[in-house]
């Protein structure tokens, strides 16, 4: 037994090989040996600058894995050379790259920094940086391709990369793709492949493509990325049936797309599930088309857009904040905040279109959005389907017609459920509609609308007594709680009695936010809590803000343009040294995120 054990131990040691390299010759030799030695190989690069004059290459068809680790190692292409090309064709030939820096890569073709490909094995790239890499074709920074394997890109930085025709920073195409915790800064696409059909020119930051698989794009930051077509920041395109895309907890700031989706562009052409949750989108712009913050298109399946903060985005087309389209299936738009977005078309905050299914627009806040056409806060058009617009708050939105919302109905037998909403300071044209059938608002507070023919049962023309509307605090106030006097918002307990009670078991309040009559305090939306807990007090505050979040969460403070103005790390007190105004607290723990608005009043 002892002899047998020794033999097995030797066999185990023999299937792996390690290389420690400190120069280009050593690295090239290690890659060449690893291609065919039949072992699982790990290459360790010493810190330093590796100035390349030729591409580093690896091509293996054998049953071995390759790992390259290079903390402090900079691979520099000098602006003339693609830096690295790695291919594995064996099913178990996984490829892993960690903590490398790819700088100044260049190619006349695709993939200026890194080309990495498998047939069905996994691709894992983590902690790498891609700086000023350029491809005259696509994928300035990295091009990752697999037929049936998993592509995982995590905690990588893409800065100043250019893919002239597509994918400035990253292109990833395969069965299942995960891009998490990455940063894309000033990555760009410069040209269209075909200026008449607008082929190419997509995805300034990253382009993720699957046919029949799944995409997860979570916890990434896109800043100042540029596309002359679709998708300035993050771009996801899915074909086939049963696909899914998850775009959660991304921050998109000051990105540009000539056509659709300057912040996020998401498209499912067949059947699948789409989740857009917890993203922060500020200052993104389209100059021809729609959805400056979010552009989402889903043919059939489910589309959930929840808990996003969408502010100061501008679209030349429809949907200054978000443009959402669903052919059929579940369609939920819940608990989003849209502030200060503009559209030269329709829908300053949201433009929503549904051919079939029942669009559900619940617990959203829209404030100070503008549309040149119709629907300052919301423009919604439905085909032969029902519609629900419930528990929303709309404040000081403006449009050519329908400051709060413009509704278009293409069928006469639709169920039109419009209740428990608040529209304030949006008269005389708060709601407009057209199409077939009839429309009546019920149990809603609509300022200046008492004489309108659609002002129905339970509607109130009154002041909702928000806590501080100019500072975008739309909680309902009740200074003398529990005494029912003039300090109690008339929206409290005034919602439809046929609807579910609030979480405190009292009759439903009107608007997106309810007043908690158990604690006597204001409350964030209860339906979609943050992925991690985040609270701040006092709010508003005048000097120091005390923040409560998960122990392992890191906290940053941003202005309303998305710019970070303070990095607290794990500290929990912000000593504000900035001017009075509205700021956004962002707490991150792993791939989870929470954000909350705070008001500084000096």
Secondary structure, 3 states (H helix, E strand, C coil): CHHHHHHHHHHHHHCEEEEEECCHHHHHHHHHHHHHCCCEEEEEECCEEEECCCCEEEEECCCCCEEEEEEEEEEECCCCCCCEEEEECCCCCCEEEEEEEEECCEECCCCCCEEEEECCCCEEEECCEEECCEECCECCCEEEEECCCEEEEECCEEECCEECCECCCEEEECCEEEEECCEEECCECCCCCECCCCECCECCCEEEEEECCEEEEECCEEECCEECCCCCCEEEEEECEEEEEEEECCEEECCEECCCCCCEEEEEEEEEEEEEECCEEECCEECCCCCCCEEEEEEEEEEEEECCEEECCEECCCCCCEEEEECCCCEEEECCEEECCEECCCCCCEEEEECCCCEEEECCEEECCEEEEECCCEEEEECCCCEEEECCEEECCEEEECCCEEEEECCCCCCEEEECCEEECCCCCCEEEEECCCCCEECCEECCCCCCCCECCCCECCCCCEEEHHHCEEEECECCCCCCCCCECCCCCCCCCCCCCCCCCCCCCCCCCCEECCCCEECCCCCCCCCCCEEEECCCECCEEEEEECCCCEEEEEECCCCEEEEEECCCEEECCCCCEEEEEEEEECCEEEEEEEEECC
